[in-house]
Amino acid sequence: MSNCVRVEQQNEQHVSEPEEMDMEAGVDEPQVDAPIPIINGNLVPDDSDAIKDQEMEEDTSWRSEATFQFTVERFSKLSDTLLSPAYFIRNLPWKIMVMPRTHQERPNQKTLGFFLQCNAESESTSWSCNAQAVLKVINVKDEEKSFTRKISHLFFHKENDWGYSSFMPFNDIVDSDKGFIEDDKVTFEVSVQADAPHGVAWDSKKYTGYVGLKNQGATCYMNSLLQTLFFTNQLRKAVYQMPTEGDDSSKSVPLALQRVFYELQHSDKPVGTKKLTKSFGWETLDSFMQHDVQELSRVLLDNMENKMKGTCVEGTISKVFGGKMVSYIQCKNVNYRSERTEDYYDIQLSIKGKKSIYESFANYIAVEQLDGDNKYDAGEHGLQDAEKGVRFLSFPPVLHLQLMRFMYDPQTDQNIKINDRFEFPEALLLDEFLQKTDASEPASYILHAVLVHSGDNHGGHYVVYLNPCGDGKWCKFDDDVVSRCTNKEAIEHNFGGLDDDFSVRHCTNAYMLVYINENTLDYVLHSTLDSDIPPQLIERLQEEKRIEAQKRKERQEAHLYMQVQIVTEDQFCGHQGNDMYDEEKVKYAVFKVLKNCTLYEFMQTLSQTMGYAPDQMRLWPMQARRNGTRRPAMLDYEMENGRHMIELSENENPWNIFLETVDTDTAAAGGTLPSFDKERDVMLFLKMYDPKAKTLNYCGHIYTPITCKIRDLLSVMCERAGFPQGTNLVLYEEVKPNLTERIQEIDFSLDKALDELMDGDIIVFQRDDIDITSDLPTARDYFHDLYHRVDVIFCNKTILNDPGFVVTLSNRMNYSQVARTAAQRLNTDPMLLQFFKSQGYRDGPGNPLRHTYEGTLRDLLQGFKPRQPKKLYYQQLKMKITDFENKKNFKCMWLKMNFIEEEITLYPDKHGCVHDLLEECKKTVTLSENGSGKLRLLEIVSYKIIGIRQEDELLECLNSATSRTYRIEEVPLEQVEMDKDQEMLVPVAHFHKEVFGTFGIPFLLRMCQDEPFREVARRIQMMFNVPDKEFEKFKFTIVMMGRPQYIKEDEYIVDLKDFEPQPGSMVQTRPWLGLDHFNKAPKRSRYPYLEKAIKIHN
């Protein structure tokens, strides 16, 4: 065979493929469309794919299968690449491409290149189409001797042709005796079977009458199930009738399902499912995890059944999907029978070793013999030989059959997929499996849906083949793409197993089947009309669509708009900080304004909204100053009213503006704002500081000439503050945070008294009776203290995601002051608290703080960003922090009775030794009543004991690596006193097959010189209480330096030298006794998120 190569762009090197494929993509040789006169392009339609619908017959471009021919004249003179006319399959153009080929190594051997080309002229790079084809050179003398080859390929923009560079020798074709050429004409034929394409304008609604569902990432399993439930029309009607008028649109599963069904029924485009999965309570990651469609079916139907209770559609799920079966046990020799009737909504059928669905049903009801050691306990009759089995009492109108394609394999300790061939018919008769049959209502079923899985147990892809009307017209639903398909594609191609049919993939097979009882077809599949949908539901869903369309339009037009945020003077009252208001707490009046809207137009809108005439309002944009403050600045309406808003804002978006208005009385009287001369006047804001209350009081704003003296403003300040006229005042200028300057000269004009006089400057005043005993006697002290204020969140370190409590502190506080404040809130002693810094890179406690910390709170919080919440963590202690800091936090395992480990935390003296640790442990744990009372500390790595730590060893010398674990246990009585010459404590560990795969709880075992090992094994069996049958599977080995040496328990005599370190080894690792047996403990998944159970949380 010749090599299969995919030819890249012209002049690039050919890339070899596996030899046995012997196929390639076409070359970029000059392509010549054959002249029309020499082509016979008659289409040969596939009879099995005939569609009866009149409109579909008129337009055959949608078809999935077709056979077309291409006749080349003057074939012996063929020198260039030749293309046939295009034939449309799945709405894509397909062409036959032939060319003569010669090889550099064999220049005298000329071959024929024969390829199938798809959508080659498209400029799109996102399309793809999976197809299989038979390439044939017609033998005109004997059709059966025509030369054929098969291909299967995913066509896309980089590989838009596929076939064989050496389809057959050129000389064989031109040899007239072989029958391929006649009158120098050769006919090529291609039979194509193509899946519906992705990434192109495939109109599912047009070609099938149905639409698909969008895939969120890995939701194809859910899409398949939703389509199946949607076409169970009786269920769809019941879902529509569920009352959802008062449901939360984001959390109601019934409403979300109604929405999906309504869209599937009315939309022309693929339907989204994000609102549905959101109603399930799923996070985004859940939509990217592959789950089991069988599990989702049970969970979703169970959820719907619960939501239907107490409604007009209660009982629909059981009526449509519910059947009954009886489980029984019948004694053979006495008159005793036990049986239990059960409801079921689906049936799980074993397929391993079964050829067909009938064999699986027969296996399901097969009788199990209870005899020998497995006799049945029949109560007063004692142990009896009996028969155990199940029989079906009834089958439901809609029968869900779950095929057990996935099974646990004990050899590999994981699930595997069974791809064996398993046949199921289109018409299924189940009378033979019923306990009682009814001739008038046979259990005759029609296949309605085939849910198919492609892939293995680690993942794959789901599609569903549906027979929507039960009339044998099948469609394939592959997420967003829906296409017509043949009966054979839907049924036979999904039996599974290895098949000679090139169009069937081994790992693609049916996973779930849905059958409908023929007697209930009209009931289950009765057409669902708009009249079946409550009008209020239609109105709600249409209103949702209207709102979504409006939001979508707003998003598309967002670049044309800007936000103007208006703040009024009432927002300044009560503000206790710098500037006029807190930007994080203020409540703006927000206006969405076209960027090219003029100031005049905006003022008209503002006038209508706020209820003031234009001459009763004045705009003062909030301007950022160089010193970090934001103050109002003058906007000259007369000069600027014709300019666009985006120009005036200097592209600031959102644009914050202080709106000045007349007071209520003036507005009612028709008065206007006083005039303002931007050259001669200035607008100032006034605040009054109350040192007793330690608060600021807003006293409004004033217009005043720049040349006005400070003294002339005192009367206004007294009036605004409610002070008697003539009250002595102290004045300050609020320049910026932590800079408040006293105004000394009140006889100076404003431009000389204030630094860089500007509109929006703030004067803070107070009575001139400063009480020096007050904490904050002056406004300057107040702003200085304000500058250092910080809100700190204290979170309990021992409580996961603790929201904590907020305390306002000063950055200048030391450790003791912070501790006292937190202790006051917790109603505890400051000495019983330990604090922890917050980690800078993630939200969580970091290193502990010593109570002798000499820095300030500012030092502790310096890692936080300006607007980031400031957090400190704490834990409450049972001893004073002064004593606690001299202790070592030692986490270890405590081995309880029956070999159960428990994690404990001990606090020995940090400068102590192992003896101190063991004594501290005795205060915490409960020792056995008749035990030795003596403890020991073991060091464990990878579930193996690597040593016993000596009691005089310093704790600070213990290795604290995370790979090591320390365990404290009570020394068994038989191990307290030992003969060192004749006895030894041998470490024992569990493993299965591989000595590096240790597991479980290791232990120390006392072993004696020359002791028969069967006695050692018997003691081990007694220690763990292992049944005889199970213990027979145990194997024993001595492991030295990772090398196991298996021993036979009946032959081996203990030699303690076998368990001593080998002399001369670089690492003095002691040998250990290995117990090789199966690990019965649940295996922790390496990727637990992939095995997350499906839950619907709402």
N, C-alpha and C positions, 0 to 999 in steps of 0.2 A: 504493500500500500504506500501511496505517496503521503508526505507530511501534510498535516492540516495547518494552514497558516492564515493569519488575519493580516491582510495587506493594509498598511497605514497610508499616509499621504504619499503622493508621488515623490519618487527619488529617495524615500526612506527605506530602511532595511526591513525585510520580511521577518515577522516574529513567528517562531515555530510553536505549534500546539501538539498535544499528544498524537502519536502516529495513528492509533486505531481510529481516531475521529475522521481523518482523511477529508476534512472539509475546511473551508476558509471563507473569509469575506472577499468580496470582489475587489479587483485592482482598479486603480484610477487611470486606466488606459483611456484613450479617446473613445467616447461612446457615441455610436451612430444609431439614431432611431431608424428602424427599417422602413423603407418606403411602403406605403399602404398596399400597393398592388401585390407584393410578394408575401403578404402576411395573411394567415388564416386564423383569425382571432375569435372563433366561435367559442362561446362560453358553455361549459358543460355543468349545469347545476347539480348539486347533490340532492337526490330525492329524499333522503332521510331528514333533510333540514327544511323541507318545504313549509312555508307559513301560509295559512289559509286566509289571513286577514287581507282584504282587498287592497287597502292603502299600502300595506307592507309589500304586496306583490308588485305594486307599481314602482316602488323604490327599493331595489335590491342591494344598495350600497351598504346597508347595515349588516348583511349576512355574515355569519361566522365561518362558513365553509364554502369553498368553490373550487372548481377545476377549470383551468383555462389552458389553451394551446397556442403555440407560436411556431409557424412554419417558415423556415429559412430557405430561400432559393439560392442557386449557385453556391451551394454549401462548400464544394471543393475549393472555391476561390476565397473562402472566408479568411480575412486577414486582420480585421479590427473587432473590437467589442461591439456587440449588437444588442439593442434593447427592444423588447416588445412594447406594444401600447400598454397603457395602464389599465388594470382591472381593479375595481374597488371592492374591498372586503373590510368589514369593520370601519367603513368610511375612510380608509387609507388606500392610496394607490400602490399596487403591487405590479412588478414587472419581472419578466424572465430576462436573464442576462447570460449571453453565451460568448465565448471567445476562444481562439486557438492559443495554446500555451506550449512553450518550449522551455526546457531546463538547461541551464548553463553546463551542468555536468553531463547531460545526455542531449546534445543539440540535434541529433538525428531522430529522436523520439518525440513526436508531436502528440499532444494530448488536447482534449476538449475541456475547457472550463465552463461549468454550468452553475449558475447562481440564481437565487431568489432575492429580489431587491424590494425594499419597502420604504415609502415616504422619503425618497432620496432628495427630492427638490425642496423639502421644507427647510426653512431657516430656523425653526424652533430647535432648542437644545434640551427641552424638558420632556419630550414625548418618549413613550416606550410601548412596545407591543410584543407579547409572547406568542409564538406561533410554532406549529409543527407542519412539515410539508413532505410530500413525496415528489422527488424529481424524476422524470421519466423521459427517455428517448424512445419514441414509438418505433416498433418493428412493424413495417408495413406488410410483411409477408405473414407473420404470425404474431398476433397481439400478445400472446402469452410469453413470447421471447423478448419482449421489450425490456430494456435495461433500466432498473430503478435503484434509487438510493434515497434514504430518509435523512431529514435534518430536524433539529429542534433548537430554537434560538430565541433569545430576547433581543429583538431589534430596537435600536435606538440611534441617536444622531451620529455617533461615532462608529457604529457597526450596523449600517443600514442595509447591508447585503450579506448573504451567507450561503455557502454551498461548497463546491469541490473544484479545486484548481486542476485536478486530474480526474475528471469524472469518468472518462474512459478513453482508450487510445483513439486518436484521430483516424488512424488507418482502418480500425474496425468499423468505423461509421461509414467511411467512403467505400468500403469493400461491398459491392452490390450483392455478393453472394450471402452476406450476413443479414440482409433485409432491412437495414436502417435507412437506406437512401434509395430514392426512386426519382428519376428525372432530375438528378442533382438537387433534390429537395429533402430536407430533414425536418421532422416535426418534434417539437419539445412540448412536454406537458407537465404542469405543476398542479398538485392537489394540496390546497392550503386549508388548515384549520387554525384560526386565530382567536385569541382571547380579546375581549374589549380593551382598547388602548387606554393608557393613562397619559395625562399631560396634554391632551388635545381636546378640541371642542366636541366631545362626545355628548350628544343630547340623549340621555337615557329616557327622558319623557317621550321624546319623539319616536324612538325606535322600540320602546317597550310599553309605554304608558305609565311607567313607574319611575321613582327617583331613589337615589341612594342616600347613605349617611356619611358624613365627613368623619375621617379618622383623626382623633386627637393626638395620636402618637402610637398607642398600642391598644386601641379600643375596637379592633376588628371583631373580637369575640363578642363584645356587647352589641355591635352593629348587627351581627348575624342573628342574635337572639331577638333584638328589637324588631327586625323585619319579620321574623317568624311570628311573633306575637301580634304585630300589626295586621298581618294577613289572616290571623284568627279573628275573623270579623265580629263574632259574638263577644269576644273579650274586648275588642276595640269599642264596641257600642257601650259595654258596661263601664269602661274607663271614662268615656265621655259623660256618662250619667253620674259620676261621682261628684258630690257637692264640694266645690273648691272656691266658692265666692269669697270667703273670708280668709283664705290661706295666704301665707307669706309666699310671694312669688319666687323667692330665692331658696326656700327651704321645703316647699311642698312637693313631695314625690309624685302624688297623683296629678297635680297641675302640670308639672314638668313632663310627665308622660302624655297627658292630654295635648300639650303643646307639640311634642314630637310627632304624635299620631296625626294631629291636624295638619302639620306641615307636610308630612309624607303624603297626605291625602290631597293637598291643594297646591303644593309648591311645584315649580318647574325646574328647580335646581336642587342639588344635594343639600340635605338638612343637617344642621349642627346639633351636637349633643352636649355642649358645655354646660348649659343650664340644667340638664338632667343630672349629669355627674356632680354638679355643684349641689343640687338638691339632695343627692345621696350623702352629702357631707364629705365628699372626697377632696383631698388636696390635689394640687397640680400633678404631683409625682404619681398619684394613683392612675392617672390617665396615660402614663408612660410605662405602666407595668402590665405585663401579659398575665391574664387570669384565666380561670377555667370556666368555660361557657356553661357547663353542667351545674357548677356551684352557683353561678350568677342566676341561672334559671330558677333554682330552688329559693334562693334568697329573695329575688325580686317578686316571685309569685307569692311567697309567704308574706312579704311586706304589703303587697296589694290586697291580699286576703284580709289582713288585719285592718287596713284602712277602709275596706268595704263594709266592715261590721257596723251595724246600726244605720246603714244607708239603704236606698231602694235597690241596690245591686248586691246586697249581702248574699253570700252563697254562690256567686257566679263562678269563682275559681274552682270550687269543688264540683259544681254542676258540669263545667266544661272539661276539667282535667282530672277529676277524681274518680278512682275506681276502688274496688274492694277485693281483698284477698283474705284467705283464712290460713293460719299456720296451725298445724296439728301434730300431735304425737299419739299414735294408736298402738296400744300394747297388743302383742300377738297371742299371748297365752291366757290373759285375763280380760274381763270386760271393763276396760278402762280407756278413756280417750280424753285428751286435753286439747283444747283448741282456742284460738284467739283470732277475732276478726279485726283487720286493720284497713285503714284508708291509705291510699297511695296516690301521688300525683305524677310519678314517673317510674319507670322500671329500668333497673340496671342489669344489662345483659352481659354475661361473660362471653368473650369471643375467642379466647385462647384455645386453639385446638378445635374450633367449631367452623364448619364450612358455611353455614347459613343461619339466618335468623330463626328458622324452625328448630335447628339443633340447640340454639341458645335457650329458646323457650322450653324445650324438652329438658334441658339441663336444669333450668330454673325450678321446674316442678318435680324433678327427679326425687325419688324416695331414698332417704338415708337410713341405713340399718343401724340401730342402737343395740349392740350385743357385745359379748365378751367383756373386756374391761370398760366398755363404754355403755353399759346398760343404763336404762332410764329408771330413776327413782320415782316409783309410782305411789309414794306415800304408804298407806296401810298395806299395799300389795308388795312392798319392798322393791328390790331391783328386778326389772323385767326387760326381756327382749321386746323391742318396739320399733316402729317405723316413724320416721319424722319427715315432714314435707310441707309444701304449701300448694294451695289450689286457688285459682282465680274465681271469685264469685261474679265479678263484672269487670268489663273494660269500659273506660270513659269514652265520651264522644271524640275527644282529642287525646291521642295516646303519644306521650313523650317517651321515647326509648333511648336510654343513655348507653352507648356502647363503651365497654371498659377497655379502651385502647391503652390506658396508662395503668401499669401495675408495678408493685414493689418487687425489686429483684434482690433477694438476700445475698446473692453473690457479690453484687457491686454496691450494696447498701444504698440504693437510690431507685427512683422511679425510672422505668423505661417505657418507651412507646412500642406497642405491638402493631406492626404494619402488615400482618397476615391478611390474606384475601378472605373477605367475609361478605357473602351475598345476601341481598335483601330484595324482595320483589316490589313491583309497583302496586300490586293487589295482594293483600295479606289476609288470610283466613285463619282465625284464632279459635274457632269453636272447640277444637280438640283439647285446648288448655283450660277450658271452663269446667267448673264442677258440675253445672247444669246448663244445658243448651236450650235455646228457644228457636224452633224452626222458623217462626214468623219474623224473628229479628236476629239473623245470623251475625256473628262477630266478623263482619267483612269490612276490611279497611282499605282506603286508598292513600297512597303516599303523597304527602303534602309538602314536606320540606326535608332537605338533606343538608345538615350542617357539616362542613368539611374542614379538616385541619391538615395543614401542610407543615411539616417540620418534625422536631423531636420533642423530648420532654423538657428541653431548655427553652423552648419558644417556637415561634412559627407564625403562621397566618391562617385566619379563619375566613371562609366565604360560606354563603348559603345558596343552595339551589331551591327555588320555590316553584310550586305549581299553584299559583294564586287562586285560581277559580276551580281547581280540582278537575280540569278538563284535559290534562296531559300537555298543556302548553307551558313549557318550563322557561324560567329566567334565572340567570346567575347574578347574585347580588354581591359584588366585591367592593365593599365600602361605598365610595361615591359613584361607582360605575355599575350600571345595570345593563345587561345584554340578554338577548334571546339565546337559547341553547337547545340542543337536542335532548331527547329522552335518554340517549346513550351517554351523553356528557354528564347528565345529572345523576344517573343511576349507576350504570356499569363502570364508568371511569372512576367511581369512588368506592369500588369494592376493596381496593387495596391489593397488596401482594405484588410479586414480580410478574409482569405481563409483557408479552412480546409486542404489545401495542406501544409504539414509540410515544404516543400522546399521553400515556399514563405515567405519572411519577410514583416511585415506590413509597415515598413518605406522605403521599396525599391520599386521604381516605376519609370515609364517613365517620363521624364522631357522635352525632346525635341525629335521630330520625323522628319525624313527626308524621303520624298517620291519623286520618280522620275516618270515622265510621261512615260507611256509605249511607246508612239510614239517617244520619244526622247532617249530611252534607248541606242541605238547604238551610238547616238551623245554624250551623257553624259558619258557613261562608255566605250567608245572606248579605246582599249588597248593603254597604253602609253609605247612607245619603246624608246630605247636609241637614235634612229634617230630623236625623237621629242625634244631632249635636244640639245641646241646649243653646238657645239664642244668646243668653247672657255669657256663655263661654265663648261663643264666636265673637261677640262684641269685645270681650276682654282681650282675647288673643289678637284681634285686629287693632285694638287700641295700642297694645304692646308693639305691634309691627309699626304703627304710625309713629310712636315715640322713638323707636329704634331708628326709623328712617330719618326722623328729625335730628336725632343725635349724630347720626352718620353724616348728615348734611352739615351740621355744625362743625364736626371734626374736619370735614373737607374744606369748609370755609373759614376755619379758625385763623388762618394766616391773614385774613382780611380784617380781623377785628383786634381790638385791644381792650383791656380792662381799665376803667377809671374808678378808683376807690375813694369815696367821699367820706371825710370825717368831720363831724360837727362839734361845736363847742361843748355840748353836754358830755362828750366823751372825755373832756379834760378834767372834769370835776372828780375828785377822789383820787386822782393819780398821785402816787407817792414817790415817784422816781424822777430821773432826769428828763429833760425835754417836756413835751406837752402830753404824751400818752405812751403807753406800752404797745409796741407794734404787734406783739404776740397775743395780747388780750383785747385789743380794740375791736369794736364791731363796726365795720365799714358798711356804707351803702354802696353796693357794687353795680356799675353800669357797664354793659357790653356795647362798645361803640365802634363803628366803622373807623378804620384808621384815617380814611380820607374825609371823614366828617369834619366840618368846620366848627370853630369855637362857637360861632353864632348858633348853629344848629344844635350843638350840645347844650347850650344855655337854654334854648327853647324846651328841649326835652327835660332838662333839670327843673325848669320852672313848673312844668306840668306835674312832675313827679313829687317835688318837694312842697308845692303849694305857695311859692313866693314869686312875685313879679321879678323879671330880670334886674330891675334897678334896686331890688331889695336884697340882692345877693352879690357877693364878691368872691372870686376864686383866688386862693393862695396856695399854689403848689408847694408841697413839702420838698425842701431842697437839702441835699446832703452837703454839709460844710466840711472844710478840710480838717477841722478838729474832731470829727467823728460824730457830731450832732446832726439832727434833722430839724430844721425850722421852716416856717412858712416864708415864702418869698412873693413879691408883688408880680401879678400878671395884669398887664395893661389891656383891658378888654377893648377899649376904643381903637387901639393900634393893632390888636391881634385877632379880632373877631372873624376875619376872613381866612385865617391860616388853618391848616389841617391839624387835627389833634396829635397825630404821631409826630409832626414837626415840632409842635409846641412842647411835647414831652421829651424831645430829643431822644426818641426811640426807647424811652423807659416804659416798660410794660410788666406789671401793672403800674399805673401812674397814680400816686397818692396826692390828694388835694384837700386842704382845709377849706370848708365852705362857711364863709361868714354871712350871717343873715341878720335882719333887723329883729328886735324882740317882738313878742306876741302883740303887745299893745300897739306898737308902732305899725306893725303889719296890718292890724285891724283898722287903724286910722288911715291907712293908705300912705304912710310915711315911707321914706327911702333911706338908704344908708348915707351917712355923711360923706362929703367929698373927700378925696385923698390925693394930695399932690406928691407924686413919687419923688420929686426933686427936693421938696422942702419938708415933707412929713415923714414920720417913722411910726410903725406899729410895734408896741411893746406889750408883753404879757406880764401879769403880776401874780405872785404867789406870796402867801403869808405863812410864816413858820410859827408853830405853837410849841415852845420848848417843854411845856408840862405834858402835853399829849404826845409829843414827838411826832407830829404830823404836819403835812403841808396842806394848805387850803387854797384852791384856785380862786383868784379874784378878778378874772376877766382880762380883757385887753383894752388898750387905749390908743387913740391917734393923738400925736402931739408933734409940734414943730421940732425940728432938729435943734433949733437954737434955744428951746425951752430949758430953764434951769431945773435941776433936780428938786430944789425946794418947792417949786410950783406944783410938783406932783404929790407932795406929802398929803395934802388935803384929800385928794382922790383916793390915796391908799387907805387913809383913816376911814373914809366913807365906805369903801369896799369891804374893809375888815370889820366894820362895826365899832371902831375905836372912837373915843371923843376927839373932836377936832383939837389939834395942838399936841396930841400925844407924841412924845419923843420916839422916833423910830431908828432902827439900825438897818441899813440897806446893803444888799449884796448883789453882785451880778453872777448869775449862773452861766459860767463860760462853757464848761464841758465837764464830763464825769471826773470827779476828784479835783476840780479846779473851780472854786467859788471865791471870788475876790470881793473884799469889802469896798463899798463906795464911800470914800472919806469926805470928799468935797461936795457938799450939797448945793453950794452956790455956783458951781460950774455948770455950763450948758451940757446937754446930753452928749454931744459929739466929742467933748473933752473929758467928761466924767466916765464914759463907758469906752472900753477897748474895742476899736473897729465897729462902731455903731452900725447895725443893720436891722432891717425889718425882721421881727421874730425874736429879738433879744428878750431875755427874761430877767426881771428884777424880783428878788426875794427880799421881803422885809419882815421885821419882828419888832416888838416893843423893846425899848431901851432900858430893860430892867433885868439884865442877864443874871440868872441864878447859877453861880459857879459850882454849886453842889450837885446840879443836875448832870446826868450822864452825858447828855447832848445839849448843852446850854445854848449853842448858836447854830444858825443855819449851816455855817461852814462845817461845824462838827457833825451835823446831821448828814450832809452830803459825803463827808469823808467816811463816815460809818457806812453809808449806803453803798459806797464804792466797794467796800470789802464784804458786803453781805453775799451769802451764797446759800441756795437751797440744797441740802444734802439728803439723799435717800439712804436710810439705814435698812439693810436687808439681812435677814437671819440666814447665816451660812448653812445651817442644817436643814433648811426647808427649801425644796426645789422650787424655783421660780417664785420665791417670796416677793410680793409687791412692796413690802416694807412700809416705813412711815417717813414723812418728810419733816425736817427740822431746819429752820432758818438760822444759820450760824455766821460767824465772822471769819474771814480768811486769816485773821490775826490770832485766832484761838490756838492754844497749845493742846497737847494730848489730854491733860487733866481736865481742861474746860470742856472739850468735846465729850470726854467720857462722862462727866457729870451731867451734861445736857441729855445725852442718850439714856443714861441710867434713870434720870427723872421721868422720861417718857415710858420706860420699861418698868418703873417702880422697883428698882433693884439697886444693889450696891455697885458703884463704879468699879470696885476692885474685883467684882465677879463677872466682868465683861472682858472679852478679848476681841480686838479689832483686826480687820484684814484689809489691805489695799485692794482696789479693783484692778483686774488685769487690763492692760491697755489694749491688747489685740482682740479680746473677746469679752463678752459680758459674763463675769464670774469672779469669785474670790481669788485673790493672789496670795502673796506672802503675809504672814502675821506681823502685826506691829508690836514691838516691845513697849512695855508701860513706861520705859525711860526715854521714849522717843523725844528728841529735842526740837524737832522742826515744828512748823506751823501747819494749820489746815491747808493753807495755800500750797505748801510743799507737797502735801499728800495728794492734792487734786490737780497737780500741774500736768498730768498726762491726758486730761480731758480736753476736748475741743470746746470752744466758747459756748455753743448752744447745746452741747451734749449733756444729758442728765448726769449729775455728780452722785456717785454711789460709794458707800463704805459698807463693808460686811462685818457682822459681829456674831459671836456665839456666847451663850451664857455658860458660866463655869460653876462647878461644885466646890471649887477651892479658889482662894484668892490668886489673882494674876501673878503676884510676887512669888508665890509657891509654884504655880503652874508653869512659869517660864523656866523653872529649874528642873522640870520633868521632861521626859522624852515621850513623844507620841509614837507608840509602837503598835502597829496593826499586825495581827497574826491570826492563825486559825486555831481553834480549840477543838480537839477530838473528843466528842461525847461518846457515850455508850452506843453500841451497835454500829460503830464506824460512821457516825454522822459528824460532819465538820460544821463549825459555826465561826463566823468572823467576829473577833473581839478587838477592842482597843484598850491598851493598858498605858499607864502613866508612871513608869518607874523613874527613879532619879537618873538624869541624863549622864551623870558621871559614874553611875553604878555598873554592875556586872550582871551576867546572866542569872546569877542567884537572886539578885534583887528583883529581876523581872519575874522569875518563877514565884517568889513570895508575893508580889503584887497580884499575880494571876490567882493565887489561892483565895484572895479577898473577893474576887469577882465571880469565879466559877463554883459549881457544886461538885465535890468529889464523891466517888462511890463509897458506900457505907463500909464495906469490908475490903477496900482497896489498900494499896501500899501507902497512899498519901504523899508519894514522892513524884515530882514532875520532872520532865526533861524537854529540852528545846531541840527540834529537828529542823534541818535545812533541806528544802525540797526544790528541785528543778525539774520541770517537765514531768511531773507526777512520779518522780523517783527521789528517794531519800539519798542525799549525798553526804550526810554527816550528822553527828550529835554534837551540839556546841557544849563546851565545858563550862561549868558553873562559875569559874573564876575569870572567864573571858569578858573583857570590857564591852559594853553595849555599843560604844562608838566604833568598835572594830568590826561590827557585823555589816556585811555587804547589803546595802539597801536597794540593789538593782531590781527593777520591776519583774525580771524573769525569775526571781527567786521568791519563794514563799517560806515563812517560818511557821511551824506548828508546835503547839504545846500539848502534851498528852500526859496522862497519868501512867506511870510505869507499872505494867502488870506484875502481880506478886511473884510469878515464876521467873521474872527477869531481874528481880532486885539483887539477888545473890546468885552468882554463877561461877562455875569452875572455869577459869580463864584458859586452862590447858586443854580441857575437853569440851567446852561449850563456846558458842559464838552467837551474837545477834546478827542475823543476815537480813539485809534489806530486800523486800519483795515488792514487785510492781506488776501491774496488769498491762497487757498489750494484745493486739489481734493481728496476727500474721507478720506485721513489720515491727521490729523491736523499737523503732523510733516513734511508733504511734502509740505511746503509752497513754493510759487513761485511768480514771478512778482514784481511789485512796490507797497510797502505798503504806506499807507497815513493816515493822521489825519482827522477825520470827526467831525464836530460840531454837538452835539446832545443835545436836550432840554428835561428837565424833563416832563413826561407825554405826550410826542410827539408820535402820532401813528407811529408805525414802518413802515407802508406802505409809509409814507411820506419820511422817511429816505431812504427806498429802492428806491423810485422814484428819489431822489437826486443822489443816487449812479449810477442809470441807466443813468441819464443825464450827470453825470461827465464823464462817459466812452463811452457814445453814443452807448449803447448796444441795438440791435433790440429787439422788444417785444418777438418774438418767442424764441430767445436765452436766454433772461433774465428770461423767465419762468422756465428755468432749474436751475437757481441759487438757492442755499439754504443758509440760514443764521444761524449762531450759535454764542453763547457767549462762548469763550474758557477761562477757568480758570485752571491754573496749568496743562495744557495739556489735560484737560477733556472738550469735546465739549457738549454744551447743545443747541440743535436745537430749533429755535423759528419759529412761524408762523407769517408771515408779516401782515396778516389781523387781527390777534388776539392780538399780543404783543403790549403793551404800554411801552414806554421807562421808565425805572427806573434807574437813574444814580447810585444807590447803587450797581447795578449788575456789574458795571464797575470799582468799587473801589477795592483796594487790600483787601483780606480777613484778618480780624484781627487774630493775633496769628500765621500767617504763617511764616515759617522760612525764606522764600525768598519773599520779597515784590514785587512780579511780578503782574503787573496790568492785569486784564482780557482784552481781545481784541475781536473785532468783526471779525468773520471769514466768508469769502465769499467762499462757496463750489461750484466750477464749474470746467469744463474741461479746461485744459491748452492748449490753441491753439498755443502757441509758439512752434517752433520746439524743440523736446526733444534732448538734448545733449547726445550722446552715452557715456556710461560708458567706452567703449573701442572703441574710434573713429577710430583706425587703422584697426579695423575689417570691417568697413563700407566704407573704402576708395574706391572711384570710380575707375574703370579700365581706365587707360590712356595709349596710345601708344605715347611716346613723340617724336619719330623720324619719 
